Amino acid sequence: MRWFLFGAAVLFLSGCSPQTEQFHTVDELIADDALLTKIIAECRANPDELHDTPNSRNAEAADGKLRLERMRKALGG
């Protein structure tokens, strides 16, 4: 009975923990232009806190890949 109460308490308290931020991959951001624009805007508006987060790094990488693809297409490649 004691283990049951302990397990129930752990499950209850874990439900109260704060939500963690969802991280997006570079491929996800390339596929979703609106999400990419939103994350880049947030990161550039608050660079001191968000510059080194995984979402900011992935958004900058996705933006760089998209720019290179557009340049390649513009040059006929």
C-alpha positions in Angstrom: 0.0 0.0 0.0 2.9 2.3 0.8 4.4 1.8 -2.7 1.1 2.6 -4.3 0.8 5.9 -2.4 4.4 6.7 -3.3 3.8 5.9 -7.0 0.6 8.0 -7.0 2.4 10.9 -5.4 5.2 10.8 -8.0 2.7 10.7 -10.9 0.8 13.6 -9.4 3.9 15.7 -8.9 5.3 15.0 -12.3 2.0 16.3 -13.8 2.7 19.6 -12.0 6.1 20.1 -13.6 6.5 23.0 -16.0 6.1 22.3 -19.7 9.4 22.1 -21.6 9.9 23.9 -24.9 9.5 21.8 -28.0 12.5 21.8 -30.2 12.2 21.7 -34.0 14.6 20.1 -36.4 16.1 21.9 -39.4 14.0 19.8 -41.7 10.8 20.6 -39.8 11.6 24.3 -40.1 12.4 24.1 -43.8 9.0 22.5 -44.3 7.0 25.0 -42.3 7.8 28.5 -43.4 5.5 30.2 -40.9 7.1 28.4 -38.0 10.6 29.3 -39.3 9.6 33.0 -39.6 8.1 33.0 -36.1 11.1 31.4 -34.4 13.6 33.7 -36.3 11.6 36.8 -35.3 11.6 35.7 -31.6 15.3 34.9 -31.6 16.3 38.2 -33.2 14.0 40.2 -30.9 15.7 38.7 -27.8 19.2 37.6 -28.8 20.6 37.8 -25.3 18.4 35.0 -24.0 17.5 33.0 -27.1 20.7 33.1 -29.3 22.1 29.8 -28.1 18.9 27.8 -27.8 18.4 24.7 -30.1 15.4 26.3 -31.8 17.4 29.5 -32.7 20.4 27.5 -34.0 18.1 25.2 -36.0 16.1 28.2 -37.4 19.3 30.0 -38.5 20.6 26.8 -40.2 17.2 26.3 -41.9 17.2 29.9 -43.1 20.7 29.5 -44.4 19.8 26.4 -46.3 16.7 28.0 -47.9 18.8 31.1 -48.9 21.3 28.8 -50.6 18.6 26.9 -52.4 17.0 30.2 -53.6 20.4 31.5 -54.8 21.1 28.2 -56.7 17.7 28.4 -58.4 18.2 32.1 -59.3 21.6 31.2 -60.9 20.0 28.4 -62.9 21.5 25.6 -61.0 
